[in-house]
């Protein structure tokens, strides 16, 4: 089951939507820089509910 999608916008940022029966969010992925090779590469940020 797919509950969302993410794509690059015109500015090159990764943005998308997550939709379930109870939640609808606009999200963005922000790069995370770390010296740890096991660290996440992106942080998920909720921009707004139903934006």
C-alpha positions in Angstrom: 0.0 0.0 0.0 1.4 3.4 -1.0 0.4 6.2 1.3 2.5 9.0 -0.2 4.7 10.4 -2.9 7.9 12.5 -3.0 9.4 14.4 -6.0 11.8 17.2 -6.6 10.2 20.6 -7.1 11.4 23.4 -9.5 13.9 24.6 -6.8 15.3 21.1 -6.5 13.8 20.4 -3.0 12.3 17.0 -2.3 8.6 17.6 -1.4 5.5 15.4 -1.3 2.4 14.3 0.4 1.4 11.6 2.9 -2.3 10.6 3.0 -4.0 8.1 5.3 -7.5 7.8 6.5 -6.8 10.1 9.4 -3.7 12.2 8.3 -3.0 14.3 5.3 0.4 16.1 5.3 2.7 18.0 3.0 6.2 16.9 3.7 9.8 17.8 2.7 13.1 16.0 3.0 16.0 18.0 4.3 19.6 16.7 3.9 21.4 15.7 7.1 25.2 15.9 7.1 26.9 13.6 9.5 30.3 11.9 9.9 28.6 8.7 10.9 28.1 6.5 7.8 25.0 4.8 9.4 23.2 8.1 10.1 20.1 9.0 8.1 20.7 11.0 4.9 17.5 13.0 5.1 15.2 14.4 7.8 11.5 14.3 7.2 9.7 17.6 8.0 5.9 18.1 8.0 5.3 21.4 6.4 1.6 21.6 7.2 -1.6 19.6 7.5 -3.5 19.6 4.2 -1.5 22.5 2.7 
